[in-house]
């Protein structure tokens, strides 16, 4: 897997730019990877609703849940779908709006120094082997580009926003990820 050093885009991903991003603060070092999970509607897989949410084009009228969230302005750097394919929304050198109010190891505003990876899934469903394989390849590529991202600097959304967020949840196998990265 290759990240273009000029564009900060993964060559193997579909690139679908999100407006929900901005510049990182001056001098911010990217040194944290945050793993999230998402499915839209909740518990349903496939389709393009996550992409629509991250590009501010989610049609409110197509599902009752969408009426509550269509106005959100959120994004992630990358979405890894159930089949292992990727969509990139934000170049890695930019700040994606994925973490919200957050703190990791005493450092607040995690969006400033992190990369957000969404896995298509729920807090309780198991993730697919294809997703783990793509995630591992992505982590290795990111570690080359950002040497401060190590296995010890990978956290769940629930780790940086405890009490507010629960993803990626019990369906995510941290031991499996660790063994695949070894």
Phi, psi and omega in degrees: 000137184237138171252123179293118183292342178278318186259342183063033179244141176285127182295333183272000182258155166284132179258120180230094188299134175259140174281353186269068181198166175201186180287147172288156177299150178307129177080005180289126176264127177284112183217020180215139174245126181249126180260129180240171167224149182204145169210141181223128346303161183308128179085359178248140183243159181092177181078190186233023184292325177296316178300320179295319178298314184286348177246016176060035181232022179288119181284116185300328188279352186276346178200140181304323179296325182295331179298332180275338188240351188300338182271355179297146177243086184227164177198177171218167176289314185218144169248129173252115183283171183302328181275001180092354178287158184236146169236128177255133183251330186224131174300147186295338179279356179256164179267116174273149181266074187246333191261333184066205177298121189203159179206135177225122180051044176083358182254118183273170177061060185300334177303330183297327189231016184235166172245129182259124179243121176264134171253132178291113182172186178238175179295338187245336179286144176290146178272158185278151177304321178302323180292317178298317181298314178295318179300316180297315178298320179294316179300317179297317179294318179294324179295329176290319181284323182232086185301342178286345176276107179239169177305332178283349181248038175241127184225159172272159176304323179296334179285330184261349178220057183297142181085337179255325182231148181238356183277153008280353171084186184289344178286345180268129184262094181296324178296319178298314178300314181300316181291325178290332179278342183291000000 
